[in-house]
Amino acid sequence: MKAKEIREMAEKDLRERIQTEQANLAQMKLNHAVSPLEDTSKIAKARRDIARMKTILSQIENK
């Protein structure tokens, strides 16, 4: 997800999206522990997306 797309989201929607993505990341990690994923870069991408969303959320809150 691009930063531009994230900035266009409402604060409430952004918080919900962060929670959803964190749950998806936890599920991916669990699945990877049981049987390795074919594309392990998805875990890193999800982690980066979550960090990007949290950063933009904190910027919104600090304004």
N, C-alpha and C positions, 0 to 999 in steps of 0.2 A: 504494500500500500504506500502510495506516495504522500509526502508531507502536505502537498497542496490539497489532496483529497481529505486528509485528516483535519486540516484547518477549516474546511468547509462544514464539518460536522458540528452539531450542537454539543454543548458540554455534557449534557445528560446522555446523549447517544454515544459519545466518546467513552464515558465511564462504563457504560454497558458493553461496549465493544471490547474494551480492555479486559473486563471480566471474562467475556466469552473466549477471547484469544488465549487468556491464561489457562482456562479450562482445557482448551484444545491442545495447548502445549503440554500440559500435564498428561493428557491422554496419549499424545504422541510419544512422550518419553516412556510411559508405561508400556505401550505397544512395542517400542523399540527394545526395551529390556527383555520382553518375552520372546519376540522374534524380530530380528533386525529389519529395519525399513530398507526399501530399495533405494530411496533417495534421502539420505540423512541430512542433506543441506536444508530440507524443509524445517528442521528443528532450529537451525541457526537463523533462517529467514523469519520464522515466527518470533523468536527471541528479539531480533532486531526491530520487527514491526511493533512489538509491545513496548520496547524501549522508546521508539520514536513517538508512539502515541502518548506515553507517560510524559515525555519531554514537552510535547506540545500542550498537553493538559496543564502542566505546571506553568507554562508560559501564559496560558489563558487565565489561570487563577491569580497569577502575580500582577496582572494588569489592573 
